Amino acid sequence: MVGHIDMANIASQKKRILRSERERTENRLLTSTVKTYFRRLETAVESGDSSAIEKEQRELTSKIDKAVQKGALHKNTGARKKAKAARIAASAGAGAGAAAK
């Protein structure tokens, strides 16, 4: 995308294009990280290790909060993702409890 910067003639617009590209890259990094941590939580749930599940959920919640704080995610989206993470972790706890009986 850097090669297309010369389209703007106005200096402030050129700066704005650079800034928006930088912001887009950071937002993509944050949202991608959240997705990665969701996959890590699901892997921990499949393994059935309760300490790993708890650790991954804590880290995922932290990453979601950071993305919301930086503006990469809307706060309602962050809340929805944290609720989904809690639901995934709880299902592992319920499944492990049922398997133990």
C-alpha positions in Angstrom: 0.0 0.0 0.0 3.0 2.3 0.5 3.5 2.6 -3.3 0.0 4.3 -3.6 0.7 7.2 -1.3 1.5 9.6 -4.1 -2.2 9.9 -5.0 -2.7 12.7 -2.6 -1.3 16.2 -3.5 -2.0 17.9 -0.2 0.7 17.4 2.5 -1.7 17.0 5.3 -3.6 14.3 3.4 -0.4 12.4 2.7 0.3 12.5 6.4 -3.2 11.3 7.1 -2.8 8.4 4.7 0.4 7.3 6.5 -1.2 7.7 9.9 -4.3 5.7 9.0 -2.1 2.9 7.5 -0.1 2.8 10.8 -3.4 2.7 12.8 -4.9 0.0 10.6 -1.8 -2.1 11.1 -1.9 -1.8 14.9 -5.6 -2.6 15.0 -5.1 -5.6 12.8 -2.3 -6.8 15.1 -4.5 -6.4 18.2 -7.6 -8.1 16.7 -5.4 -10.9 15.3 -3.9 -11.5 18.7 -7.3 -11.8 20.3 -8.2 -14.5 17.7 -4.9 -16.3 18.4 -5.6 -16.4 22.1 -9.1 -17.7 21.4 -7.5 -20.6 19.5 -5.1 -21.2 22.4 -8.0 -21.3 24.9 -9.8 -23.8 22.7 -6.7 -25.9 22.6 -6.3 -25.8 26.3 -10.0 -26.8 26.7 -9.4 -29.8 24.4 -6.4 -30.9 26.4 -8.5 -30.7 29.6 -5.8 -29.1 31.7 -7.7 -26.8 34.2 -4.7 -24.7 35.1 -3.9 -24.1 31.4 -7.5 -23.2 30.7 -7.5 -20.7 33.6 -4.2 -19.2 32.4 -5.3 -18.9 28.8 -8.6 -17.3 29.8 -6.8 -14.8 31.9 -4.4 -13.9 29.1 -7.2 -13.7 26.6 -9.2 -11.4 28.8 -6.2 -9.2 29.2 -5.6 -9.0 25.4 -9.3 -8.2 24.8 -9.2 -5.4 27.4 -6.0 -4.0 25.8 -7.7 -4.0 22.4 -10.7 -2.2 23.8 -8.6 0.3 25.6 -6.6 1.1 22.4 -9.8 1.4 20.3 -9.3 -1.7 18.1 -12.5 -3.2 19.5 -15.7 -1.6 20.6 -16.4 -2.1 24.3 -19.5 -4.1 23.6 -17.6 -6.4 21.3 -15.0 -6.8 24.0 -17.6 -7.7 26.5 -19.2 -10.2 24.1 -15.8 -11.8 23.5 -15.0 -12.1 27.2 -18.4 -13.7 27.8 -17.7 -16.2 25.0 -14.3 -17.0 26.6 -15.9 -17.5 29.9 -18.6 -19.8 28.3 -15.8 -21.8 26.6 -13.9 -22.2 29.8 -17.0 -23.1 31.8 -18.0 -25.7 29.3 -14.6 -27.3 29.8 -15.2 -27.3 33.6 -18.7 -28.8 33.2 -17.4 -31.4 30.7 -14.5 -32.4 33.0 -16.9 -32.6 36.0 -19.3 -34.8 34.1 -16.4 -37.1 32.9 -15.1 -37.4 36.4 -18.4 -38.8 37.8 
